[in-house]
Amino acid sequence: MQTGNLGLVIASVIGLGFAGIFGLMGSLLVANLRDGARAREAAARARDEALQRLGRSAVHDLRALLGAALPRAAIELPPQAVPVLAVESELRELLAQIAAQALPAAPRDGLRVHARIEGAQAVVHWRDVGAAPARACERIAASLGGRLYAASHAGGPLGLTLRLPLHGGPVPG
């Protein structure tokens, strides 16, 4: 091979290498742009769903909903309203599912429930049920901005505790 041709071959190989690198970079750019568009669409859908959910939300007094969900339970309620912001159907479903889980495990003298306000949270404790919360209940509680977990109350036997954020922050007591 002549030196002129060897230089042309080397330049062609280097040029093909650069073309491959630029082609790869271009395809990565296009893939990233597509992924970015999908992420923006998903974020817009999530925002729209959150706005719709917020539109369906209202302030509810947890005391009334507990009384309706647990008509035969011994419920200790605070004297002041316990305002929580939630979609009523979701909150009713959560309380019904917890009641369905707690009733079979309740002692013979019946289900005992204690509701109170602790700082900026509404706290409801189902006493003496000794059960871990169902995952479905935990997910609903989390979607309402709260938490459901197994805990004892005042050093007593294990029960279920639901914590939900109060609407408007702490209630003056």
C-alpha positions in Angstrom: 0.0 0.0 0.0 1.2 3.4 -0.7 1.6 5.9 2.1 -1.0 8.2 0.6 -3.5 5.3 0.6 -2.5 4.2 4.1 -3.3 7.7 5.4 -6.6 7.7 3.6 -7.5 4.3 5.2 -6.5 5.5 8.6 -8.5 8.7 8.2 -11.5 6.6 6.9 -11.3 4.3 10.0 -11.1 7.3 12.3 -13.9 9.0 10.5 -16.1 5.8 10.8 -15.2 5.6 14.5 -16.3 9.2 15.0 -19.4 8.6 12.9 -20.3 5.6 15.2 -19.7 7.7 18.3 -21.8 10.5 17.0 -24.5 8.1 15.9 -24.5 6.5 19.4 -24.6 9.9 21.1 -27.5 10.9 18.8 -29.5 7.8 19.6 -28.9 8.3 23.3 -30.0 11.9 23.0 -33.2 10.8 21.2 -33.8 8.1 23.9 -33.3 10.6 26.7 -35.7 13.1 25.0 -38.3 10.3 24.7 -37.9 9.3 28.4 -38.1 13.0 29.4 -41.4 13.3 27.5 -42.8 10.2 29.1 -41.7 11.4 32.6 -43.4 14.8 32.0 -46.6 13.0 30.9 -46.5 10.8 34.0 -45.9 13.8 36.2 -48.8 15.6 34.6 -51.1 12.6 35.1 -50.0 12.3 38.7 -50.6 16.0 39.2 -54.1 15.8 37.6 -55.0 12.8 39.8 -53.8 14.6 42.9 -55.8 17.6 42.0 -58.9 15.5 41.4 -58.4 13.7 44.7 -58.0 17.0 46.5 -61.2 18.2 44.8 -63.0 15.2 46.3 -61.5 15.8 49.7 -63.3 17.5 52.5 -62.9 18.2 56.2 -64.5 15.5 58.3 -64.9 15.1 62.1 -63.3 11.7 62.8 -65.6 11.3 65.8 -68.7 11.0 63.7 -67.1 8.6 61.3 -65.8 6.4 64.1 -69.2 6.2 65.6 -70.8 5.2 62.3 -68.1 2.6 61.5 -68.1 1.0 65.0 -71.7 1.2 66.3 -71.2 -1.6 68.9 -67.7 -0.6 70.1 -66.9 1.2 73.3 -65.4 4.4 71.9 -63.7 7.1 74.0 -63.7 10.4 72.1 -62.3 13.8 72.8 -64.8 16.6 73.5 -63.5 18.8 70.6 -63.9 18.0 66.9 -61.1 15.9 65.3 -60.9 17.5 61.8 -59.2 15.5 59.1 -59.0 16.3 55.4 -59.8 13.2 53.4 -61.9 11.6 50.7 -64.9 10.4 52.8 -65.3 7.1 51.0 -61.6 6.3 51.5 -61.7 7.2 55.2 -64.9 5.1 55.7 -63.3 2.2 53.8 -60.3 2.4 56.0 -62.3 2.4 59.3 -64.5 -0.4 58.0 -61.5 -2.6 57.1 -59.8 -2.0 60.4 -63.0 -2.8 62.3 -63.4 -6.0 60.2 -59.9 -7.0 61.2 -60.1 -5.9 64.8 -63.6 -7.4 65.7 -62.6 -11.1 65.5 -59.5 -10.5 67.6 -61.3 -8.3 70.2 -61.8 -9.6 73.8 -65.2 -11.0 74.8 -66.2 -7.8 76.4 -66.1 -6.1 73.0 -64.0 -3.8 70.9 -62.6 -0.8 72.8 -61.4 2.2 70.8 -59.7 5.3 72.1 -59.5 8.5 69.9 -57.5 11.5 70.9 -55.6 14.5 69.5 -51.8 14.5 69.8 -50.2 17.7 68.5 -51.0 17.9 64.8 -52.4 14.3 64.6 -55.6 12.5 65.2 -54.8 9.2 66.9 -57.2 6.3 67.1 -56.2 3.1 69.0 -58.1 -0.2 68.8 -57.2 -1.9 72.1 -56.5 -5.5 72.8 -56.7 -6.7 69.2 -53.2 -8.0 69.0 -52.9 -8.0 65.3 -50.6 -6.6 62.7 -52.4 -4.3 60.3 -53.4 -5.5 56.9 -51.3 -4.2 54.0 -54.4 -2.8 52.3 -55.3 -0.8 55.4 -51.7 0.5 55.6 -51.8 1.7 52.0 -55.1 3.5 52.5 -53.8 5.2 55.7 -50.7 6.2 53.8 -52.8 7.6 50.9 -54.6 9.8 53.5 -51.2 11.1 54.8 -51.3 8.8 57.9 -49.9 5.7 59.3 -51.4 2.4 60.7 -49.3 0.2 62.9 -49.4 -2.3 65.8 -48.7 -0.7 69.2 -49.7 -1.0 72.8 -51.7 1.7 74.5 -50.6 2.8 78.0 -48.5 -0.3 78.5 -51.5 -2.6 77.8 -51.8 -5.4 75.3 -51.1 -5.0 71.6 -53.6 -3.1 69.4 -53.7 -1.1 66.2 -53.0 2.6 66.1 -54.0 4.9 63.3 -52.5 8.3 63.0 -53.9 10.9 60.6 -52.8 14.6 60.1 -55.3 17.1 61.5 -56.7 19.6 59.1 -55.2 23.0 59.9 -52.6 21.7 62.3 -52.8 21.4 66.1 -56.2 21.9 67.7 -56.1 24.2 70.8 -57.1 22.1 73.8 
